């Protein structure tokens, strides 16, 4: 068995499929909170910059560019 076939077999053994209907909301079966969530966001952010071939922003936390947009109807 090739490495590719072995990995495919391993994936098939741990795969879970859940039936749903288009438009139904999805329930997150593994929510992440607190420090673990912040760590996950940091890892995903670094990975996305790396995959895009872009440098991480050089600005400080105090100078993060942001704007506040009023919610419609308020």
C-alpha positions in Angstrom: 0.0 0.0 0.0 1.4 3.4 -1.0 1.7 6.3 1.5 -1.1 8.1 -0.4 -3.4 5.0 0.0 -2.5 4.6 3.7 -3.3 8.3 4.4 -6.6 8.0 2.4 -7.6 4.9 4.4 -6.7 6.6 7.7 -8.9 9.6 6.7 -11.8 7.4 5.8 -11.6 5.6 9.2 -11.9 8.9 11.1 -14.2 10.8 8.8 -17.7 11.8 10.0 -20.5 12.9 7.7 -23.5 14.7 9.0 -26.6 15.2 6.9 -28.1 18.6 6.7 -30.3 20.8 4.6 -29.2 23.8 2.6 -29.8 27.0 4.6 -30.0 25.2 8.0 -27.6 26.6 10.6 -24.7 24.5 11.6 -23.9 23.6 15.1 -20.2 23.9 16.1 -19.5 20.6 17.8 -16.1 21.7 19.0 -16.3 25.4 20.1 -13.1 27.1 21.3 -13.0 29.8 24.0 -10.6 32.0 25.9 -6.8 31.6 25.6 -7.2 28.6 23.3 -9.3 30.7 20.9 -6.8 33.5 20.9 -4.0 31.1 20.2 -6.0 29.6 17.3 -6.6 33.0 15.8 -2.9 33.8 16.0 -1.8 30.5 14.4 -4.4 30.9 11.6 -3.4 34.6 11.0 0.3 33.7 10.7 -0.5 30.8 8.4 -2.7 32.9 6.1 0.1 35.6 5.8 2.6 32.8 5.1 0.5 31.1 2.5 -0.2 34.4 0.8 3.5 35.1 0.7 3.0 38.4 2.5 4.9 39.9 5.4 3.1 40.2 8.7 2.0 43.7 9.5 4.6 45.8 11.2 2.3 48.2 13.1 1.9 48.0 16.9 -1.3 47.0 18.6 -1.9 50.6 19.6 -1.9 51.7 15.9 -3.9 48.9 14.4 -5.9 50.4 11.5 -9.6 50.0 12.2 -12.9 51.9 11.8 -16.2 51.6 13.5 -19.3 51.3 11.3 -22.7 52.1 12.7 -25.0 49.1 12.6 -28.0 49.7 10.2 -31.1 51.0 11.9 -29.2 52.5 14.9 
